[in-house]
Amino acid sequence: MMKRTSALVLAALMMLGLSSCLYDETAAEGTVSVVERPDMVLVDATCTLAQGSERPIDFTAGRMSWWMDEGRMELQDVAFTQADEDGGLSLQGRCDMAQVDTDLEIVNMSGSVEIESISESLSIFADQLIFDTGSMRIESDGDVSIGFSDGTVSGHGLSADLNRRSLSLGGPSQGGLVL
């Protein structure tokens, strides 16, 4: 009789233990994380941002991750070029990382960003900037250096329109130009 009672008590304790181990949805909500994976990952790939232009910009990346439904790409080890009307090189650049809005074709570049306008003999250097490839506008809130054939100018903040050949450099600047 004692063995039977012990077995019943043990069985009841096991059921109680199992019931406390069942899934608790409210507790799990705080511990579950969403794993985000791109739809496509390409290595040593090229993409073209055209914006309906006759002069598209070609981006080459060591790694390209693409979320098609979200309309975004993430690029690593990036180089880009744009040809002029005659097929010659008009724009080139590079950066460590870029996030691309594939719908608007706006590129957020970071890490040793360099953009060179060949025809204007102009180079832009920054740690971060936003490049709207459709309007050919460049914006940055950080430190920027502009290199010309005659010198350099540095400042904090940049607004440039490559189509209109205009730029505005904000904040304290240093450097010099020979005019």
N, C-alpha and C positions, 0 to 999 in steps of 0.2 A: 504494500500500500504506500509505503514511504517513497519507493522508486517511482510509482505512478504519479504522486503528487509533485515530486521533484521534476518529472518530465513535463507535467502540465505547467508548472511555474516557469520552467525553462522555455517552453514553447510560447508562453504569453510574453515573456521578456524579449524573445526574438521578434515577435510580431510588433511589439512596441518599438524596438530598435529599427526594424525595417520601415515602419511608418514615419519615423523621424528622418529617414534618409531619402524619402521620396522627393521628387522635384518640387522646389518652391519657386514659382515664377517671379514673385516680387523680389526675392533675394537674387535671383539669377540676372534680372534686368541690369543691375548695377555692375555685374562682373563680366557680362558678355560684351565683346567688342566686335565691331564690324571689320571684316577683312576686305580691303579694297584691292581689287586686281584690275589691271587694264584689259581691254578687249584684245589688244594686240601689242606685242613688244617686238621691235625690230632692232637689229644691230647693224651699224654702218649703213644707215638708211638716209634717203633724201626725200624731202617733201617740198612742194612748191606752193607758195602763197601768191595768188594771182590777183584777187579782187577785181577781176574783169579787165585787168590792165594788159597792155601790150608788153609791159616790162615786169614780168613776175620776179619774185625773189625766191631763190633756191636755198633751202636750209639743209645742211648735211649734219648728221648727229652720230656719235659713237653708239648711243642708245636712244631709242625713240619709243615711248610708251603712249598709247592712244586709247582714250575712253570715248568711243564713238557716240554713245547716247548722250554724254555730257558735253560733247563738242570741245574736248580739250586734249592737248598733247603735252607731255613733259619730255624735254630733250636734254641730253648730257653731252658734253664735249662738242660744242656747236660751232659751225662755220657757216657763213652765208654770203651769197653774191647776187648782184643784179647787173644785167647787161644794159648798155645804152641802145639807142635806136640803130646804131651801126653794128651791133653785136659785140662791141668792146666792153670792157669792165668799167662800170660807173660807180658801183658801191660794193664794198666787201667788209666783212667783220667776223668777230668771234666772241664767244662767251663760254663760261663753264656750264651754266644751266639756263634753260628757257622754258617758260610755261606759255603755251599757245592757246588762245581762244580760237578754235578752228572756224567758228561761225563768223566772228567779227575780224578775224585775222590780225589780232593784236597780240604782240609778243612781249612778255615780261621777262627781261634778261637780267641775270645776276652772275657775279663772280668774274672779275677781270674782263669787263665788257669793253670791246673796241669796235668802233664803226669808222670806216674811212670812205669819204666821198672823193673819188679819184679826180673827177672833173673840177672840183672846188679846192683841191689840195687841202682838205680839212679832215682832221681826225678827232674823234670824241672818245674819251676814256672815262669810265665810271665803274663803280662796284655794282650799281643797279640802275636800270632805266626801263622805260616802257616805250616800245616802238610800234606805232600804228602803221602797218604796212600799206593800208589803203590810202590814207591821207599823207603818208610819208612824214608824220610828225613824231618827234622824240621828246619825252618828258622824263625828268628825274628830280627827285627831292633831295638827293644826296650830293656828295662831293663829286665834281666833274672837272676834267681838264680838257681844254680844246687846243689842239695843235694846228698851227697854220704853217705855211712855208717860211714865215718870218719870225716865228716864236710861239709861245704858249700862253694861255690865260687859264687860271683856275678859279673856281667859285663853288658856291653851294646852291644847287638847283639849276635846272636847265629847261628851256622850252625852245625847241627848234622845229622849223618847217623846211624840210629839204626841197620841196617843190618851189617854194617862194624864195629860197636861199636866205632865210632869216633865222637868227637865233638870239635868245636872251639868256644871259648867264646871271644868276642871282647871287646874293650874299657877298661877303668880302671876297675880293678877287686879288690874285697876285700873279706876277709874271709880266711879260712885256712883249710888245709888238714893235717892229720897225716899220714906220709908215713912210 
